[in-house]
């Protein structure tokens, strides 16, 4: 008799639990930080900083390159991770001496808005050590831009290089 009562109670509990699981689940709240394609006007604003970046690289001006970054920016390259303007300037000074770069071109393919920041995804190419067997190198680029006073600055840059064929 006791086993029958326990089985009935379990059956009754299950019968009340099933409708709870059968109810429609609420749609989850949309993720607040979705990528929104930036307007062409905003994307064009980044062309100015990218042109300045290319010009500074081609002139071997490490201080001008570093000035395009925020004071606490991070640069991630195959050679390492560099934090802060001073570290970034030193990295570019060393790179200029080692590689003698020229013809640097940055091209963003996509620009997305994330809150107040912009994320640019694209590529870059540069001629290094002219006279080398493979002087043209390039790769993929991801930059996070943030607004500092009235201008965009690079907060994070991630480079992934590949040699040209």
C-alpha positions in Angstrom: 0.0 0.0 0.0 2.8 2.4 0.8 4.5 1.7 -2.5 1.3 2.4 -4.4 0.9 5.8 -2.5 4.5 6.8 -3.3 4.0 5.9 -7.0 0.7 7.9 -7.1 2.4 10.9 -5.5 5.3 10.7 -8.0 2.9 10.4 -10.9 0.9 13.4 -9.6 4.1 15.5 -9.2 5.1 14.6 -12.8 1.7 15.5 -14.1 2.0 19.0 -12.6 5.6 19.5 -13.8 4.9 18.7 -17.5 2.8 21.8 -18.1 5.6 24.0 -16.8 8.1 22.5 -19.3 5.6 22.7 -22.1 5.1 26.5 -21.7 6.8 28.7 -24.3 10.0 30.1 -23.1 10.5 33.8 -23.3 12.8 35.1 -26.0 16.1 36.1 -24.4 16.9 39.7 -24.2 19.0 40.8 -27.3 22.7 41.1 -26.7 23.4 44.7 -26.0 26.8 44.9 -27.7 25.9 43.7 -31.2 28.0 44.9 -34.1 26.2 47.6 -36.1 27.7 48.5 -39.4 29.0 52.1 -39.1 27.6 54.7 -41.4 29.7 55.6 -44.5 30.3 59.1 -42.9 31.9 57.5 -39.8 33.9 55.0 -41.8 35.3 57.9 -43.9 36.4 59.6 -40.7 38.8 56.7 -40.2 40.3 57.2 -43.6 42.1 60.3 -42.3 43.8 58.4 -39.4 44.7 55.5 -41.7 46.3 57.9 -44.2 48.2 59.5 -41.4 49.3 56.1 -40.2 50.5 55.1 -43.7 52.3 58.4 -44.1 54.1 58.1 -40.7 55.2 54.5 -41.5 56.5 55.6 -44.9 58.5 58.5 -43.3 59.8 56.2 -40.6 58.4 58.5 -37.9 57.8 56.3 -34.9 56.6 59.2 -32.7 54.0 60.2 -35.3 52.8 56.6 -35.5 52.6 56.4 -31.7 50.6 59.7 -31.5 47.8 58.0 -33.4 47.3 55.6 -30.5 45.7 56.3 -27.2 48.0 56.7 -24.2 47.2 53.2 -22.9 46.8 51.5 -26.3 47.8 47.9 -27.0 49.5 46.7 -30.2 49.6 43.0 -30.8 52.0 41.8 -33.5 53.8 38.6 -34.3 56.9 40.1 -32.6 55.0 40.6 -29.3 52.5 42.7 -27.4 53.3 46.4 -26.8 51.4 48.5 -24.3 51.4 52.3 -24.1 52.6 54.9 -26.6 56.2 54.7 -25.4 56.4 51.0 -26.0 54.7 51.3 -29.4 57.0 54.1 -30.5 60.1 51.9 -29.5 58.7 48.9 -31.3 58.2 51.0 -34.5 61.7 52.6 -34.2 63.2 49.1 -34.0 61.1 47.8 -36.9 62.1 50.8 -39.1 65.8 50.0 -38.5 65.4 46.3 -39.1 63.0 46.4 -42.1 63.3 49.8 -43.8 59.6 49.8 -44.8 58.1 51.7 -47.6 54.9 51.8 -49.6 52.7 51.1 -46.6 49.0 50.9 -47.4 46.1 50.3 -44.9 42.7 49.3 -46.2 39.7 48.7 -44.0 37.1 46.4 -45.5 34.6 46.5 -42.7 33.8 49.1 -39.9 31.4 48.2 -37.1 30.2 50.4 -34.2 30.4 48.9 -30.7 28.9 51.4 -28.4 31.1 54.4 -28.5 34.0 52.5 -30.2 34.5 51.5 -33.8 36.1 48.2 -34.9 37.8 48.2 -38.3 38.7 45.0 -40.0 40.9 45.0 -43.1 44.5 44.5 -44.3 47.8 46.2 -44.9 50.7 45.8 -47.2 54.2 47.1 -47.1 57.6 46.7 -48.8 60.3 45.8 -46.4 64.1 45.5 -47.0 64.0 46.4 -50.7 66.2 43.9 -52.6 65.0 40.9 -50.6 63.6 37.8 -52.3 60.1 38.6 -51.0 60.1 42.3 -50.2 56.3 42.7 -50.2 54.5 41.6 -47.1 51.0 42.1 -45.9 48.4 40.7 -43.6 45.2 41.1 -41.7 44.4 44.0 -39.4 41.9 44.6 -36.7 41.7 48.0 -35.0 39.5 49.3 -32.3 39.2 53.1 -32.5 37.9 55.3 -29.7 37.0 58.9 -29.6 39.5 61.2 -27.8 38.3 64.8 -27.7 37.5 65.5 -31.4 39.5 62.8 -33.1 39.6 59.0 -33.4 42.6 57.2 -31.8 43.6 53.6 -32.1 43.0 51.8 -28.8 43.9 48.3 -29.9 45.6 47.0 -33.0 46.1 43.4 -33.9 48.3 42.5 -36.9 48.6 39.1 -38.5 51.2 39.1 -41.2 51.7 36.8 -44.1 54.4 36.9 -46.8 53.2 37.5 -50.4 53.5 34.5 -52.8 
